[in-house]
Amino acid sequence: MVRRALRVQAGHRHRLVRQPPAPRPRQRQPRLRSARPRVLAGRDAGKPVAGSLLAFLVADVDAEHERLSRAGLEIVLPLVTEPWGQRRFQVAAPDGLFVEVLQSVAPDPAWLAANGLGAS
């Protein structure tokens, strides 16, 4: 199963992302408070989360959004900037897998303070 996942990831990396990955800044990840996460947008909005999501960290998420939109992929989560420091969107790959493309951005200082993650 792991080998299949790695083959799928390699195939999607080749087809979907044509730029080198961005350097990963060190950040604390937010804790999810929901015990039963739900799909946020797209054709499955409101349904319980199930299955897999493949994510790619890129240097320019806006350029990738434009390129994949022009290529005709279904955008299932529109481009959004999250307060915890991610700018991201999701597409449905031709094989039905959901693929998230994201870029690290500066987190919102108010969100950091509200979650006890301010400068120490």
Biopython code that builds the backbone (N, CA, C, O; Angstrom):
import numpy as np
from Bio.PDB.StructureBuilder import StructureBuilder

atoms = [
    (1, "MET", "N", (0.817, -1.190, 0.000)),
    (1, "MET", "CA", (0.000, 0.000, 0.000)),
    (1, "MET", "C", (0.867, 1.262, 0.000)),
    (1, "MET", "O", (0.549, 2.241, -0.675)),
    (2, "VAL", "N", (1.966, 1.230, 0.765)),
    (2, "VAL", "CA", (2.855, 2.386, 0.810)),
    (2, "VAL", "C", (3.505, 2.608, -0.547)),
    (2, "VAL", "O", (3.636, 3.745, -1.000)),
    (3, "ARG", "N", (3.915, 1.515, -1.200)),
    (3, "ARG", "CA", (4.531, 1.655, -2.528)),
    (3, "ARG", "C", (3.560, 2.266, -3.525)),
    (3, "ARG", "O", (3.945, 3.104, -4.340)),
    (4, "ARG", "N", (2.287, 1.841, -3.460)),
    (4, "ARG", "CA", (1.283, 2.411, -4.363)),
    (4, "ARG", "C", (1.112, 3.902, -4.094)),
    (4, "ARG", "O", (1.032, 4.697, -5.030)),
    (5, "ALA", "N", (1.057, 4.282, -2.832)),
    (5, "ALA", "CA", (0.901, 5.699, -2.483)),
    (5, "ALA", "C", (2.074, 6.511, -3.001)),
    (5, "ALA", "O", (1.886, 7.626, -3.489)),
    (6, "LEU", "N", (3.281, 5.970, -2.904)),
    (6, "LEU", "CA", (4.457, 6.688, -3.396)),
    (6, "LEU", "C", (4.426, 6.822, -4.920)),
    (6, "LEU", "O", (4.824, 7.854, -5.461)),
    (7, "ARG", "N", (3.951, 5.774, -5.618)),
    (7, "ARG", "CA", (3.822, 5.863, -7.076)),
    (7, "ARG", "C", (2.780, 6.916, -7.459)),
    (7, "ARG", "O", (3.001, 7.699, -8.383)),
    (8, "VAL", "N", (1.660, 6.936, -6.759)),
    (8, "VAL", "CA", (0.613, 7.925, -7.040)),
    (8, "VAL", "C", (1.147, 9.331, -6.795)),
    (8, "VAL", "O", (0.923, 10.236, -7.599)),
    (9, "GLN", "N", (1.852, 9.510, -5.685)),
    (9, "GLN", "CA", (2.415, 10.825, -5.368)),
    (9, "GLN", "C", (3.390, 11.264, -6.449)),
    (9, "GLN", "O", (3.343, 12.412, -6.893)),
    (10, "ALA", "N", (4.278, 10.365, -6.881)),
    (10, "ALA", "CA", (5.252, 10.705, -7.911)),
    (10, "ALA", "C", (4.555, 11.078, -9.216)),
    (10, "ALA", "O", (4.971, 12.019, -9.890)),
    (11, "GLY", "N", (3.511, 10.358, -9.574)),
    (11, "GLY", "CA", (2.776, 10.664, -10.797)),
    (11, "GLY", "C", (2.100, 12.018, -10.736)),
    (11, "GLY", "O", (2.145, 12.780, -11.703)),
    (12, "HIS", "N", (1.476, 12.327, -9.613)),
    (12, "HIS", "CA", (0.817, 13.629, -9.477)),
    (12, "HIS", "C", (1.837, 14.754, -9.417)),
    (12, "HIS", "O", (1.597, 15.830, -9.966)),
    (13, "ARG", "N", (2.962, 14.530, -8.767)),
    (13, "ARG", "CA", (4.000, 15.561, -8.710)),
    (13, "ARG", "C", (4.438, 15.907, -10.128)),
    (13, "ARG", "O", (4.613, 17.081, -10.455)),
    (14, "HIS", "N", (4.617, 14.891, -10.972)),
    (14, "HIS", "CA", (5.054, 15.121, -12.340)),
    (14, "HIS", "C", (4.003, 15.873, -13.149)),
    (14, "HIS", "O", (4.344, 16.782, -13.907)),
    (15, "ARG", "N", (2.726, 15.506, -12.998)),
    (15, "ARG", "CA", (1.663, 16.118, -13.793)),
    (15, "ARG", "C", (1.186, 17.464, -13.269)),
    (15, "ARG", "O", (0.818, 18.333, -14.059)),
    (16, "LEU", "N", (1.185, 17.654, -11.962)),
    (16, "LEU", "CA", (0.528, 18.835, -11.404)),
    (16, "LEU", "C", (1.477, 19.957, -11.009)),
    (16, "LEU", "O", (1.118, 21.126, -11.146)),
    (17, "VAL", "N", (2.641, 19.653, -10.537)),
    (17, "VAL", "CA", (3.518, 20.690, -9.988)),
    (17, "VAL", "C", (4.799, 20.730, -10.794)),
    (17, "VAL", "O", (5.518, 19.735, -10.880)),
    (18, "ARG", "N", (5.085, 21.878, -11.385)),
    (18, "ARG", "CA", (6.258, 22.001, -12.253)),
    (18, "ARG", "C", (7.291, 22.984, -11.714)),
    (18, "ARG", "O", (8.031, 23.585, -12.493)),
    (19, "GLN", "N", (7.352, 23.150, -10.438)),
    (19, "GLN", "CA", (8.357, 24.023, -9.858)),
    (19, "GLN", "C", (8.926, 23.339, -8.632)),
    (19, "GLN", "O", (8.269, 22.495, -8.022)),
    (20, "PRO", "N", (10.163, 23.707, -8.266)),
    (20, "PRO", "CA", (10.748, 23.055, -7.093)),
    (20, "PRO", "C", (9.966, 23.415, -5.838)),
    (20, "PRO", "O", (9.388, 24.499, -5.757)),
    (21, "PRO", "N", (9.942, 22.515, -4.859)),
    (21, "PRO", "CA", (9.216, 22.815, -3.624)),
    (21, "PRO", "C", (9.843, 23.997, -2.886)),
    (21, "PRO", "O", (11.053, 24.218, -2.942)),
    (22, "ALA", "N", (9.004, 24.735, -2.208)),
    (22, "ALA", "CA", (9.474, 25.874, -1.424)),
    (22, "ALA", "C", (10.131, 25.375, -0.147)),
    (22, "ALA", "O", (9.793, 24.299, 0.347)),
    (23, "PRO", "N", (11.069, 26.150, 0.390)),
    (23, "PRO", "CA", (11.625, 25.751, 1.691)),
    (23, "PRO", "C", (10.539, 25.794, 2.756)),
    (23, "PRO", "O", (9.692, 26.687, 2.744)),
    (24, "ARG", "N", (10.560, 24.830, 3.682)),
    (24, "ARG", "CA", (9.537, 24.745, 4.727)),
    (24, "ARG", "C", (9.986, 25.509, 5.960)),
    (24, "ARG", "O", (10.975, 25.135, 6.591)),
    (25, "PRO", "N", (9.270, 26.581, 6.318)),
    (25, "PRO", "CA", (9.592, 27.243, 7.584)),
    (25, "PRO", "C", (9.144, 26.381, 8.749)),
    (25, "PRO", "O", (8.213, 25.585, 8.617)),
    (26, "ARG", "N", (9.791, 26.534, 9.872)),
    (26, "ARG", "CA", (9.401, 25.770, 11.054)),
    (26, "ARG", "C", (8.260, 26.499, 11.742)),
    (26, "ARG", "O", (8.408, 27.646, 12.165)),
    (27, "GLN", "N", (7.125, 25.832, 11.850)),
    (27, "GLN", "CA", (5.935, 26.408, 12.467)),
    (27, "GLN", "C", (5.276, 25.361, 13.336)),
    (27, "GLN", "O", (5.399, 24.161, 13.090)),
    (28, "ARG", "N", (4.582, 25.821, 14.343)),
    (28, "ARG", "CA", (3.713, 24.919, 15.096)),
    (28, "ARG", "C", (2.447, 24.733, 14.297)),
    (28, "ARG", "O", (1.910, 25.691, 13.741)),
    (29, "GLN", "N", (1.971, 23.517, 14.237)),
    (29, "GLN", "CA", (0.740, 23.232, 13.515)),
    (29, "GLN", "C", (-0.457, 23.440, 14.441)),
    (29, "GLN", "O", (-0.405, 23.078, 15.617)),
    (30, "PRO", "N", (-1.530, 24.020, 13.916)),
    (30, "PRO", "CA", (-2.719, 24.216, 14.756)),
    (30, "PRO", "C", (-3.345, 22.877, 15.127)),
    (30, "PRO", "O", (-3.280, 21.917, 14.359)),
    (31, "ARG", "N", (-3.935, 22.822, 16.278)),
    (31, "ARG", "CA", (-4.657, 21.620, 16.698)),
    (31, "ARG", "C", (-6.098, 21.725, 16.237)),
    (31, "ARG", "O", (-6.753, 22.750, 16.428)),
    (32, "LEU", "N", (-6.581, 20.660, 15.633)),
    (32, "LEU", "CA", (-7.976, 20.637, 15.207)),
    (32, "LEU", "C", (-8.852, 20.346, 16.408)),
    (32, "LEU", "O", (-8.594, 19.405, 17.159)),
    (33, "ARG", "N", (-9.880, 21.145, 16.589)),
    (33, "ARG", "CA", (-10.751, 20.986, 17.749)),
    (33, "ARG", "C", (-11.926, 20.064, 17.459)),
    (33, "ARG", "O", (-12.580, 19.581, 18.383)),
    (34, "SER", "N", (-12.196, 19.817, 16.186)),
    (34, "SER", "CA", (-13.345, 18.989, 15.821)),
    (34, "SER", "C", (-12.967, 17.512, 15.839)),
    (34, "SER", "O", (-11.962, 17.115, 15.250)),
    (35, "ALA", "N", (-13.765, 16.711, 16.509)),
    (35, "ALA", "CA", (-13.534, 15.268, 16.524)),
    (35, "ALA", "C", (-14.031, 14.628, 15.235)),
    (35, "ALA", "O", (-13.599, 13.530, 14.884)),
    (36, "ARG", "N", (-14.931, 15.300, 14.529)),
    (36, "ARG", "CA", (-15.494, 14.777, 13.291)),
    (36, "ARG", "C", (-15.344, 15.818, 12.192)),
    (36, "ARG", "O", (-16.294, 16.553, 11.919)),
    (37, "PRO", "N", (-14.167, 15.906, 11.545)),
    (37, "PRO", "CA", (-13.968, 16.931, 10.516)),
    (37, "PRO", "C", (-14.904, 16.739, 9.326)),
    (37, "PRO", "O", (-15.283, 15.618, 8.988)),
    (38, "ARG", "N", (-15.259, 17.835, 8.713)),
    (38, "ARG", "CA", (-16.161, 17.839, 7.555)),
    (38, "ARG", "C", (-15.457, 18.496, 6.374)),
    (38, "ARG", "O", (-14.586, 19.348, 6.557)),
    (39, "VAL", "N", (-15.835, 18.098, 5.167)),
    (39, "VAL", "CA", (-15.330, 18.731, 3.964)),
    (39, "VAL", "C", (-15.862, 20.159, 3.934)),
    (39, "VAL", "O", (-17.047, 20.384, 4.180)),
    (40, "LEU", "N", (-14.991, 21.131, 3.632)),
    (40, "LEU", "CA", (-15.367, 22.544, 3.726)),
    (40, "LEU", "C", (-16.066, 23.080, 2.485)),
    (40, "LEU", "O", (-16.947, 23.932, 2.599)),
    (41, "ALA", "N", (-15.691, 22.598, 1.299)),
    (41, "ALA", "CA", (-16.236, 23.198, 0.077)),
    (41, "ALA", "C", (-16.267, 22.157, -1.037)),
    (41, "ALA", "O", (-15.792, 21.033, -0.878)),
    (42, "GLY", "N", (-16.836, 22.562, -2.162)),
    (42, "GLY", "CA", (-16.865, 21.698, -3.334)),
    (42, "GLY", "C", (-18.043, 20.746, -3.317)),
    (42, "GLY", "O", (-18.995, 20.912, -2.555)),
    (43, "ARG", "N", (-17.954, 19.748, -4.174)),
    (43, "ARG", "CA", (-19.087, 18.840, -4.361)),
    (43, "ARG", "C", (-19.414, 18.010, -3.129)),
    (43, "ARG", "O", (-20.534, 17.513, -3.009)),
    (44, "ASP", "N", (-18.459, 17.845, -2.202)),
    (44, "ASP", "CA", (-18.683, 17.043, -0.999)),
    (44, "ASP", "C", (-18.812, 17.893, 0.264)),
    (44, "ASP", "O", (-18.671, 17.366, 1.367)),
    (45, "ALA", "N", (-19.073, 19.184, 0.131)),
    (45, "ALA", "CA", (-19.159, 20.080, 1.289)),
    (45, "ALA", "C", (-20.138, 19.552, 2.327)),
    (45, "ALA", "O", (-21.260, 19.165, 2.002)),
    (46, "GLY", "N", (-19.698, 19.543, 3.579)),
    (46, "GLY", "CA", (-20.534, 19.118, 4.684)),
    (46, "GLY", "C", (-20.474, 17.641, 4.992)),
    (46, "GLY", "O", (-20.913, 17.216, 6.061)),
    (47, "LYS", "N", (-19.935, 16.839, 4.073)),
    (47, "LYS", "CA", (-19.836, 15.399, 4.313)),
    (47, "LYS", "C", (-18.638, 15.117, 5.223)),
    (47, "LYS", "O", (-17.690, 15.901, 5.259)),
    (48, "PRO", "N", (-18.678, 14.005, 5.956)),
    (48, "PRO", "CA", (-17.522, 13.637, 6.783)),
    (48, "PRO", "C", (-16.291, 13.400, 5.904)),
    (48, "PRO", "O", (-16.402, 12.899, 4.785)),
    (49, "VAL", "N", (-15.146, 13.759, 6.416)),
    (49, "VAL", "CA", (-13.893, 13.550, 5.693)),
    (49, "VAL", "C", (-13.616, 12.051, 5.623)),
    (49, "VAL", "O", (-13.742, 11.342, 6.622)),
    (50, "ALA", "N", (-13.241, 11.573, 4.441)),
    (50, "ALA", "CA", (-12.897, 10.165, 4.249)),
    (50, "ALA", "C", (-11.902, 10.082, 3.100)),
    (50, "ALA", "O", (-11.960, 10.894, 2.177)),
    (51, "GLY", "N", (-11.005, 9.127, 3.141)),
    (51, "GLY", "CA", (-10.067, 8.938, 2.041)),
    (51, "GLY", "C", (-8.755, 9.649, 2.277)),
    (51, "GLY", "O", (-8.370, 9.913, 3.416)),
    (52, "SER", "N", (-8.076, 9.955, 1.192)),
    (52, "SER", "CA", (-6.741, 10.525, 1.256)),
    (52, "SER", "C", (-6.695, 11.880, 0.571)),
    (52, "SER", "O", (-7.504, 12.192, -0.303)),
    (53, "LEU", "N", (-5.733, 12.662, 0.994)),
    (53, "LEU", "CA", (-5.473, 13.959, 0.395)),
    (53, "LEU", "C", (-3.975, 14.043, 0.166)),
    (53, "LEU", "O", (-3.191, 13.821, 1.089)),
    (54, "LEU", "N", (-3.579, 14.358, -1.039)),
    (54, "LEU", "CA", (-2.173, 14.519, -1.382)),
    (54, "LEU", "C", (-1.895, 16.017, -1.413)),
    (54, "LEU", "O", (-2.635, 16.762, -2.055)),
    (55, "ALA", "N", (-0.846, 16.473, -0.735)),
    (55, "ALA", "CA", (-0.560, 17.907, -0.653)),
    (55, "ALA", "C", (0.834, 18.200, -1.193)),
    (55, "ALA", "O", (1.775, 17.433, -0.990)),
    (56, "PHE", "N", (0.942, 19.332, -1.888)),
    (56, "PHE", "CA", (2.212, 19.807, -2.419)),
    (56, "PHE", "C", (2.474, 21.207, -1.887)),
    (56, "PHE", "O", (1.607, 22.076, -1.980)),
    (57, "LEU", "N", (3.650, 21.434, -1.335)),
    (57, "LEU", "CA", (4.085, 22.751, -0.878)),
    (57, "LEU", "C", (4.866, 23.378, -2.024)),
    (57, "LEU", "O", (5.865, 22.819, -2.476)),
    (58, "VAL", "N", (4.413, 24.544, -2.498)),
    (58, "VAL", "CA", (5.029, 25.199, -3.654)),
    (58, "VAL", "C", (5.464, 26.611, -3.290)),
    (58, "VAL", "O", (5.061, 27.155, -2.262)),
    (59, "ALA", "N", (6.292, 27.195, -4.148)),
    (59, "ALA", "CA", (6.786, 28.548, -3.916)),
    (59, "ALA", "C", (5.774, 29.612, -4.326)),
    (59, "ALA", "O", (5.750, 30.686, -3.726)),
    (60, "ASP", "N", (4.930, 29.344, -5.339)),
    (60, "ASP", "CA", (3.968, 30.339, -5.835)),
    (60, "ASP", "C", (2.618, 29.673, -6.072)),
    (60, "ASP", "O", (2.341, 29.189, -7.170)),
    (61, "VAL", "N", (1.783, 29.651, -5.042)),
    (61, "VAL", "CA", (0.492, 28.969, -5.122)),
    (61, "VAL", "C", (-0.459, 29.677, -6.092)),
    (61, "VAL", "O", (-1.299, 29.027, -6.714)),
    (62, "ASP", "N", (-0.336, 30.994, -6.228)),
    (62, "ASP", "CA", (-1.213, 31.723, -7.154)),
    (62, "ASP", "C", (-0.947, 31.307, -8.607)),
    (62, "ASP", "O", (-1.883, 31.139, -9.388)),
    (63, "ALA", "N", (0.324, 31.142, -8.960)),
    (63, "ALA", "CA", (0.672, 30.713, -10.317)),
    (63, "ALA", "C", (0.165, 29.293, -10.580)),
    (63, "ALA", "O", (-0.335, 29.004, -11.668)),
    (64, "GLU", "N", (0.292, 28.410, -9.590)),
    (64, "GLU", "CA", (-0.201, 27.041, -9.753)),
    (64, "GLU", "C", (-1.719, 27.013, -9.872)),
    (64, "GLU", "O", (-2.263, 26.234, -10.655)),
    (65, "HIS", "N", (-2.410, 27.854, -9.105)),
    (65, "HIS", "CA", (-3.873, 27.935, -9.199)),
    (65, "HIS", "C", (-4.281, 28.341, -10.611)),
    (65, "HIS", "O", (-5.177, 27.740, -11.203)),
    (66, "GLU", "N", (-3.631, 29.347, -11.137)),
    (66, "GLU", "CA", (-3.932, 29.820, -12.486)),
    (66, "GLU", "C", (-3.655, 28.725, -13.515)),
    (66, "GLU", "O", (-4.476, 28.485, -14.401)),
    (67, "ARG", "N", (-2.508, 28.063, -13.405)),
    (67, "ARG", "CA", (-2.126, 27.024, -14.369)),
    (67, "ARG", "C", (-3.089, 25.838, -14.340)),
    (67, "ARG", "O", (-3.515, 25.354, -15.389)),
    (68, "LEU", "N", (-3.429, 25.371, -13.138)),
    (68, "LEU", "CA", (-4.310, 24.211, -13.036)),
    (68, "LEU", "C", (-5.748, 24.554, -13.412)),
    (68, "LEU", "O", (-6.468, 23.706, -13.940)),
    (69, "SER", "N", (-6.171, 25.791, -13.146)),
    (69, "SER", "CA", (-7.501, 26.227, -13.584)),
    (69, "SER", "C", (-7.580, 26.234, -15.107)),
    (69, "SER", "O", (-8.550, 25.754, -15.693)),
    (70, "ARG", "N", (-6.532, 26.792, -15.746)),
    (70, "ARG", "CA", (-6.494, 26.813, -17.215)),
    (70, "ARG", "C", (-6.447, 25.409, -17.797)),
    (70, "ARG", "O", (-6.959, 25.174, -18.892)),
    (71, "ALA", "N", (-5.834, 24.469, -17.072)),
    (71, "ALA", "CA", (-5.743, 23.088, -17.546)),
    (71, "ALA", "C", (-7.073, 22.347, -17.416)),
    (71, "ALA", "O", (-7.211, 21.230, -17.915)),
    (72, "GLY", "N", (-8.060, 22.967, -16.742)),
    (72, "GLY", "CA", (-9.387, 22.382, -16.658)),
    (72, "GLY", "C", (-9.638, 21.489, -15.460)),
    (72, "GLY", "O", (-10.666, 20.813, -15.409)),
    (73, "LEU", "N", (-8.723, 21.465, -14.488)),
    (73, "LEU", "CA", (-8.974, 20.662, -13.295)),
    (73, "LEU", "C", (-10.075, 21.309, -12.463)),
    (73, "LEU", "O", (-10.184, 22.533, -12.400)),
    (74, "GLU", "N", (-10.882, 20.476, -11.830)),
    (74, "GLU", "CA", (-11.978, 20.974, -10.991)),
    (74, "GLU", "C", (-11.418, 21.517, -9.682)),
    (74, "GLU", "O", (-10.787, 20.782, -8.923)),
    (75, "ILE", "N", (-11.645, 22.798, -9.415)),
    (75, "ILE", "CA", (-11.229, 23.414, -8.156)),
    (75, "ILE", "C", (-12.310, 23.082, -7.129)),
    (75, "ILE", "O", (-13.445, 23.539, -7.265)),
    (76, "VAL", "N", (-11.978, 22.297, -6.106)),
    (76, "VAL", "CA", (-12.968, 21.901, -5.110)),
    (76, "VAL", "C", (-12.881, 22.743, -3.841)),
    (76, "VAL", "O", (-13.832, 22.781, -3.060)),
    (77, "LEU", "N", (-11.760, 23.414, -3.629)),
    (77, "LEU", "CA", (-11.623, 24.384, -2.533)),
    (77, "LEU", "C", (-10.932, 25.591, -3.142)),
    (77, "LEU", "O", (-9.778, 25.492, -3.558)),
    (78, "PRO", "N", (-11.618, 26.738, -3.204)),
    (78, "PRO", "CA", (-11.013, 27.905, -3.846)),
    (78, "PRO", "C", (-9.785, 28.399, -3.085)),
    (78, "PRO", "O", (-9.575, 28.057, -1.921)),
    (79, "LEU", "N", (-8.995, 29.199, -3.759)),
    (79, "LEU", "CA", (-7.790, 29.776, -3.175)),
    (79, "LEU", "C", (-8.155, 30.594, -1.942)),
    (79, "LEU", "O", (-9.000, 31.487, -2.002)),
    (80, "VAL", "N", (-7.511, 30.279, -0.832)),
    (80, "VAL", "CA", (-7.825, 30.934, 0.440)),
    (80, "VAL", "C", (-6.537, 31.109, 1.236)),
    (80, "VAL", "O", (-5.639, 30.269, 1.174)),
    (81, "THR", "N", (-6.453, 32.202, 1.982)),
    (81, "THR", "CA", (-5.334, 32.420, 2.893)),
    (81, "THR", "C", (-5.828, 32.143, 4.300)),
    (81, "THR", "O", (-6.735, 32.814, 4.793)),
    (82, "GLU", "N", (-5.224, 31.147, 4.949)),
    (82, "GLU", "CA", (-5.613, 30.743, 6.297)),
    (82, "GLU", "C", (-4.850, 31.582, 7.328)),
    (82, "GLU", "O", (-3.693, 31.933, 7.098)),
    (83, "PRO", "N", (-5.485, 31.907, 8.459)),
    (83, "PRO", "CA", (-4.824, 32.755, 9.454)),
    (83, "PRO", "C", (-3.597, 32.106, 10.090)),
    (83, "PRO", "O", (-2.746, 32.813, 10.631)),
    (84, "TRP", "N", (-3.486, 30.780, 10.038)),
    (84, "TRP", "CA", (-2.337, 30.106, 10.656)),
    (84, "TRP", "C", (-1.110, 30.061, 9.756)),
    (84, "TRP", "O", (-0.091, 29.491, 10.145)),
    (85, "GLY", "N", (-1.181, 30.655, 8.549)),
    (85, "GLY", "CA", (0.015, 30.795, 7.729)),
    (85, "GLY", "C", (0.080, 29.896, 6.505)),
    (85, "GLY", "O", (1.158, 29.436, 6.129)),
    (86, "GLN", "N", (-1.057, 29.643, 5.886)),
    (86, "GLN", "CA", (-1.075, 28.883, 4.644)),
    (86, "GLN", "C", (-1.968, 29.577, 3.631)),
    (86, "GLN", "O", (-3.040, 30.074, 3.976)),
    (87, "ARG", "N", (-1.528, 29.611, 2.393)),
    (87, "ARG", "CA", (-2.369, 30.026, 1.274)),
    (87, "ARG", "C", (-2.521, 28.760, 0.443)),
    (87, "ARG", "O", (-1.525, 28.166, 0.031)),
    (88, "ARG", "N", (-3.775, 28.338, 0.190)),
    (88, "ARG", "CA", (-3.969, 27.016, -0.391)),
    (88, "ARG", "C", (-5.231, 26.921, -1.229)),
    (88, "ARG", "O", (-6.116, 27.774, -1.159)),
    (89, "PHE", "N", (-5.290, 25.856, -2.027)),
    (89, "PHE", "CA", (-6.503, 25.480, -2.757)),
    (89, "PHE", "C", (-6.443, 23.980, -2.978)),
    (89, "PHE", "O", (-5.399, 23.358, -2.780)),
    (90, "GLN", "N", (-7.565, 23.398, -3.389)),
    (90, "GLN", "CA", (-7.624, 21.962, -3.659)),
    (90, "GLN", "C", (-8.273, 21.718, -5.014)),
    (90, "GLN", "O", (-9.195, 22.425, -5.423)),
    (91, "VAL", "N", (-7.766, 20.699, -5.694)),
    (91, "VAL", "CA", (-8.337, 20.272, -6.966)),
    (91, "VAL", "C", (-8.676, 18.795, -6.879)),
    (91, "VAL", "O", (-8.144, 18.067, -6.042)),
    (92, "ALA", "N", (-9.570, 18.365, -7.757)),
    (92, "ALA", "CA", (-9.852, 16.939, -7.918)),
    (92, "ALA", "C", (-9.012, 16.476, -9.098)),
    (92, "ALA", "O", (-9.216, 16.923, -10.227)),
    (93, "ALA", "N", (-8.080, 15.592, -8.838)),
    (93, "ALA", "CA", (-7.229, 15.057, -9.905)),
    (93, "ALA", "C", (-8.073, 14.180, -10.823)),
    (93, "ALA", "O", (-9.148, 13.732, -10.426)),
    (94, "PRO", "N", (-7.605, 13.928, -12.044)),
    (94, "PRO", "CA", (-8.386, 13.114, -12.989)),
    (94, "PRO", "C", (-8.754, 11.731, -12.447)),
    (94, "PRO", "O", (-9.759, 11.157, -12.867)),
    (95, "ASP", "N", (-7.955, 11.183, -11.518)),
    (95, "ASP", "CA", (-8.271, 9.864, -10.966)),
    (95, "ASP", "C", (-9.171, 9.943, -9.738)),
    (95, "ASP", "O", (-9.435, 8.923, -9.101)),
    (96, "GLY", "N", (-9.654, 11.164, -9.393)),
    (96, "GLY", "CA", (-10.570, 11.329, -8.275)),
    (96, "GLY", "C", (-9.908, 11.677, -6.950)),
    (96, "GLY", "O", (-10.600, 12.015, -5.989)),
    (97, "LEU", "N", (-8.590, 11.602, -6.879)),
    (97, "LEU", "CA", (-7.875, 11.957, -5.659)),
    (97, "LEU", "C", (-7.933, 13.464, -5.445)),
    (97, "LEU", "O", (-7.801, 14.229, -6.400)),
    (98, "PHE", "N", (-8.128, 13.896, -4.211)),
    (98, "PHE", "CA", (-8.071, 15.323, -3.911)),
    (98, "PHE", "C", (-6.613, 15.714, -3.701)),
    (98, "PHE", "O", (-5.874, 15.039, -2.984)),
    (99, "VAL", "N", (-6.210, 16.812, -4.335)),
    (99, "VAL", "CA", (-4.845, 17.300, -4.246)),
    (99, "VAL", "C", (-4.882, 18.724, -3.720)),
    (99, "VAL", "O", (-5.574, 19.585, -4.261)),
    (100, "GLU", "N", (-4.118, 18.957, -2.647)),
    (100, "GLU", "CA", (-4.010, 20.304, -2.086)),
    (100, "GLU", "C", (-2.677, 20.899, -2.512)),
    (100, "GLU", "O", (-1.638, 20.241, -2.446)),
    (101, "VAL", "N", (-2.720, 22.145, -2.949)),
    (101, "VAL", "CA", (-1.515, 22.879, -3.320)),
    (101, "VAL", "C", (-1.444, 24.054, -2.363)),
    (101, "VAL", "O", (-2.393, 24.832, -2.263)),
    (102, "LEU", "N", (-0.322, 24.191, -1.653)),
    (102, "LEU", "CA", (-0.240, 25.239, -0.643)),
    (102, "LEU", "C", (1.117, 25.911, -0.616)),
    (102, "LEU", "O", (2.118, 25.378, -1.096)),
    (103, "GLN", "N", (1.114, 27.093, -0.041)),
    (103, "GLN", "CA", (2.307, 27.905, 0.130)),
    (103, "GLN", "C", (2.299, 28.415, 1.567)),
    (103, "GLN", "O", (1.250, 28.796, 2.088)),
    (104, "SER", "N", (3.457, 28.423, 2.202)),
    (104, "SER", "CA", (3.550, 29.002, 3.546)),
    (104, "SER", "C", (3.612, 30.514, 3.428)),
    (104, "SER", "O", (4.372, 31.057, 2.626)),
    (105, "VAL", "N", (2.801, 31.191, 4.240)),
    (105, "VAL", "CA", (2.789, 32.657, 4.304)),
    (105, "VAL", "C", (2.877, 33.057, 5.772)),
    (105, "VAL", "O", (2.761, 32.212, 6.660)),
    (106, "ALA", "N", (3.077, 34.324, 6.018)),
    (106, "ALA", "CA", (3.147, 34.790, 7.407)),
    (106, "ALA", "C", (1.793, 34.608, 8.090)),
    (106, "ALA", "O", (0.767, 35.003, 7.537)),
    (107, "PRO", "N", (1.778, 34.014, 9.284)),
    (107, "PRO", "CA", (0.511, 33.858, 9.998)),
    (107, "PRO", "C", (-0.015, 35.197, 10.503)),
    (107, "PRO", "O", (0.748, 36.143, 10.696)),
    (108, "ASP", "N", (-1.316, 35.265, 10.712)),
    (108, "ASP", "CA", (-1.970, 36.459, 11.240)),
    (108, "ASP", "C", (-1.586, 36.621, 12.714)),
    (108, "ASP", "O", (-1.844, 35.721, 13.513)),
    (109, "PRO", "N", (-0.972, 37.755, 13.091)),
    (109, "PRO", "CA", (-0.563, 37.949, 14.487)),
    (109, "PRO", "C", (-1.722, 37.827, 15.478)),
    (109, "PRO", "O", (-1.530, 37.324, 16.585)),
    (110, "ALA", "N", (-2.919, 38.277, 15.100)),
    (110, "ALA", "CA", (-4.071, 38.170, 15.998)),
    (110, "ALA", "C", (-4.443, 36.706, 16.217)),
    (110, "ALA", "O", (-4.794, 36.316, 17.331)),
    (111, "TRP", "N", (-4.367, 35.896, 15.163)),
    (111, "TRP", "CA", (-4.668, 34.471, 15.300)),
    (111, "TRP", "C", (-3.624, 33.799, 16.195)),
    (111, "TRP", "O", (-3.968, 32.983, 17.050)),
    (112, "LEU", "N", (-2.358, 34.140, 15.998)),
    (112, "LEU", "CA", (-1.293, 33.576, 16.842)),
    (112, "LEU", "C", (-1.544, 33.897, 18.324)),
    (112, "LEU", "O", (-1.461, 33.022, 19.187)),
    (113, "ALA", "N", (-1.850, 35.163, 18.592)),
    (113, "ALA", "CA", (-2.075, 35.574, 19.986)),
    (113, "ALA", "C", (-3.289, 34.866, 20.586)),
    (113, "ALA", "O", (-3.258, 34.438, 21.739)),
    (114, "ALA", "N", (-4.355, 34.748, 19.797)),
    (114, "ALA", "CA", (-5.580, 34.096, 20.290)),
    (114, "ALA", "C", (-5.382, 32.618, 20.576)),
    (114, "ALA", "O", (-6.145, 32.026, 21.340)),
    (115, "ASN", "N", (-4.370, 32.020, 19.973)),
    (115, "ASN", "CA", (-4.108, 30.591, 20.161)),
    (115, "ASN", "C", (-2.857, 30.327, 20.986)),
    (115, "ASN", "O", (-2.331, 29.214, 20.990)),
    (116, "GLY", "N", (-2.389, 31.343, 21.675)),
    (116, "GLY", "CA", (-1.248, 31.170, 22.566)),
    (116, "GLY", "C", (0.050, 30.877, 21.843)),
    (116, "GLY", "O", (0.939, 30.230, 22.397)),
    (117, "LEU", "N", (0.167, 31.348, 20.612)),
    (117, "LEU", "CA", (1.358, 31.051, 19.813)),
    (117, "LEU", "C", (2.176, 32.300, 19.501)),
    (117, "LEU", "O", (2.991, 32.293, 18.579)),
    (118, "GLY", "N", (1.963, 33.374, 20.265)),
    (118, "GLY", "CA", (2.704, 34.612, 20.023)),
    (118, "GLY", "C", (4.172, 34.436, 20.293)),
    (118, "GLY", "O", (4.601, 33.392, 20.785)),
    (119, "ALA", "N", (4.946, 35.452, 19.974)),
    (119, "ALA", "CA", (6.400, 35.417, 20.178)),
    (119, "ALA", "C", (6.706, 35.159, 21.651)),
    (119, "ALA", "O", (6.055, 35.687, 22.552)),
    (120, "SER", "N", (7.719, 34.331, 21.855)),
    (120, "SER", "CA", (8.091, 34.020, 23.241)),
    (120, "SER", "C", (9.450, 34.567, 23.565)),
    (120, "SER", "O", (9.931, 34.403, 24.686)),
]
sb = StructureBuilder()
sb.init_structure("model")
sb.init_model(0)
sb.init_chain("A")
sb.init_seg("    ")
for serial, (resi, resn, name, xyz) in enumerate(atoms, 1):
    if name == "N":
        sb.init_residue(resn, " ", resi, " ")
    sb.init_atom(name, np.array(xyz, "f"), 0.0, 1.0, " ", f" {name:<3s}", serial, name[0])
structure = sb.get_structure()
